[in-house]
Amino acid sequence: MITLIGLGPGDAESLSRGAEAALRFASDLQTSGAGALLVRTARHPVVDWMADQGLAFETFDYLYDTAPDFSAVYDGIADRVLAEAEPAARGGAARPVAYAVPGHPLFGEESVRTILERAAARGIETRVVASGSFVEAVATAAGASLPDGLDVRDALTLSPIDSVDAQGRRQVGRVDPTRGLILFQVYDQASASQAKLALMRDYPDDWQVTLVRWAGTPGKEETRRIPLHLLDRQACDHLTSVYVPPLPPELRRPEFGSLAGVMARLRAPDGCPWDREQTHGSLRRYLIEETYEVIEAIDDEDFELLCEELGDALLQIVFHAQLAAEEGLFSVDDVVDGIVSKLIRRHPHVFGDVSVSGSDEVLVNWERIKRAEKPEEHARRRESILDGIPAGLPALMAAMEISKRVVKVGFDWESLPDVLNKLDEEIAELKAEIAAPEPDTERVREELGDLLFTIVQVARWHKLDAEEALREMLARFNARFRYMERAAKERQTPIEKMSASDLDALWREAKGRLTPQPPSPQGKGER
């Protein structure tokens, strides 16, 4: 039997009669050697009272001083408690053990959660003897009004960025600003700073929060209202909590759910006539346009514009998902669930125990997992390895995708010199067609296509993207020609009236003045 005892939020006055009786009984067992009374930490007013009462117990404070992190502390506590209670660990003789924690055992106690899980797996019986939790004491001290409910969070679980753990489970990084929030584990400046940065994602910097120390302890309880941005400038200790009141609607920051809600409202019977008229087909061109505008912002390294254009592109995704939801096909939640599951499934080297040597092996694994996910559907839909390449891709991108697929079955040159020889061959054939007495336009078109496809192969062998290379070249040409126009205007000579030699000289001047910027780093492969 493991008895989990709550010590209450403050001094001995908050200790329940049941908890006091359980502590005294466990202390007697500790003294006689027939059982054990273990306390998570001595840093609590009730533990001082226990010592004054002559109760026998042990604490785990030594783990806080020696373990590398809190996870190791909780694991060490659980190991010791279970070892005390497990018959097999004591030569077959069962021994009752009591484990006492501040507040209520089931409120914010990670060590208790770990003990309960492991005890259930090993068939060890547990019971909880509760006292009041710190939640009531903090809410009372802060004067919290909670008509819409209350969140209680460990400050150490908040994060300034969204994340998932090694198993792909979403980490608790965001909070619900529509409800009151109580944070515990705000025990020093570092934890207060982490909490502050996480909360500032959803709350204004000057939002008034209440710092509560020693809640429920007469004579020591202290409350202080401060702006959020000063949270990590306050004195904190192991009995410090923070109450964050809910935000009024006008101050709440829109999030992804807000976008989906706005889209649903626009499509409602009394919504926007234009939005209600749209179909998947009518929206097709907007998705393409917004995608290219995102690319342009990336190329220009205009990150303010990129933020705006990503929003426009995201709107198109949500718009299509809303249309599908109205047709009973799928919802935007299904879209998110699908891609999150796919990313976790196809990254076993991140969310599993697979090891990879580099990005090339990642791409090989990606394709293998992709084929294994739906083998029957893959075989039915894609009789050729070239099936599934979107017909609307720009030609250079389609050429690169086709190339990457066929080389997977060995259809490739043996070396780069072989590719360059093929390039020379295609250039010669194009020249021959153009130099013919009566050039055949269709043959010139074919040879030009062969040459462009071969150039894409040169790019692939160098692990470059032909589409990006051409896009960067066009940007350079654009800048240089605009320079020529400005220079011609300054010289009061219309550019269209300049001689070929003058234009050539002006072009060389532009090339010399405008030093090419190094391209943004690109990934080695695409999915």
C-alpha positions, 0 to 999 in steps of 0.5 A: 500500500502506498498512501499519498498524503496532501500537506495542504497549501500553508501551515498546519491549520490547513492540514485535514484531520485525515491527513494529520492522522495518516502522518502520525500513523506513518510516523509510528511505522517509520519509527518501528521500521514497519513502514516509511514516511517520505516527504518530497521536500522539507520546504513547507510550513507543515513539515516544520510542524511535523518536526515540532511534533516529533514525527519521524520522516525522511525528505527527498531534498538531497535529490534536488541538490544532486539530480541533473533536472526535475525529471531525474528528481521525480524519477528518483522519488518514484523509484524509492517510494515503489522500492519501499512498497514493493514486496519483491524489493523487500524479500517478499514482505509487503511494507506500507509507505506514505508519501507526503507532498505540499498541497493536494497530491493530485494538483500539480504533483508530477512525482505523484503522477509518476508513482500512480502510473508505475504502481498501477502497472505493478499491481501496488495499491494506492490511496489518496488522503487529501488536504486543501490544494494551493489552488484555493489558497492562491485564488483566494489570496489573489481575489480571483473571480472565475465565472469561466473556469480556471487553468492550473499549469506548471510554469516549467511546462510553458514555452515561448515556442510550440513544440512536441516531445520525442513521441510527437505529443504536443507540449503544453506551451500555450494557455487559454487567455479566456480563463483565469490561470494559476501557475505554480513552480515559479520558484526562481527568476529563471522559471519566472522568465520562462513563464513571462516569455510564454505568456507574452505570446497571448497577453499584453506586456502590461497585463496585470498579474498577481504574484502570490507567496506563501498562500494560506500561511497566516502572517507570511502570505503576500500578494503583489499586482505587477505588469507581466513584463516585470514578472521575472524582476520579483523575489520568488521561492518554492511557495510562489505562484502567479494568478493571471486573470482572463483577457477581455475579448477586445484584447485577445489575440487571434489564433488559428481557430479564429481564422477558421471561425472567420472563414465559417462566418463568411460562408454562412447564409448571411455571410459574404456573397462573394465568399459564398459563391466560391468553389474549389475550382474558382479558388484554384488561381488564387492559391497559385497566385498567393503561393508565388507571392510568398516566393517573391517575398522570400526572394526579396528577403522581405520578412514583414511582407512574408508574414502577410503573404503567408497569411494570405496563403493560409487563408486559401488552405482554410477556405478549401477546408471550409468548403470541404467541411460544408460538403461533409468531406473533411474539416480543417482539423482533419487537415492538421491531424493528417499532416501532423501524423504524417510528419511524425510517421515519416521522421522516425529518426526524430520521433523514433529510434531510427538513425540516419547518416544525413539528409540523403538517407532521410529522403530515402526513408521518406520515400520508403515509408511513403510507399509502405503507408498505402501500398494497395492504394499506391499501386492502384493510383500510380502504375508508373513512378511518374504518376502523381506529378502535378500537371500544373508545375512549372516546366523546370520544376516538373523536369527536376521531379521527373529526373529525381524519380527515374534515377531511383530505378537506375536511369541516370548517367554514370558520372558528371562528365557523361552529363556534360558530354550530353549537354555538348551533344544537345547544344550541337544538335540545336545549333545544327537545326538552327543553321539548316537552310530551312530551319524546322520550327518544330525540330528547333522546339524539340532540340531546345526542350532536350537542351533545357532538360539536360541543363536540369540534369546538370543542376541535379548532379550539383544538387542545385534547383534549376528553377531557383537558379533561373529565378536568381539569374532573372533577379540579377538581370532585372537589377542590372537592366534597371541600372542601365535605364537609370544610367541612360536617363542620367546621361540624358540619352534614351536607352532605346537610341543607344548603339549596341556597343554603348549598351554593351558597355553600360551592361558591363558597368552594371555588372561591375557596380552590382555585386551579386548577393550569395543565394539563400541556402537551399535544402539538399532535397525536396519531398 
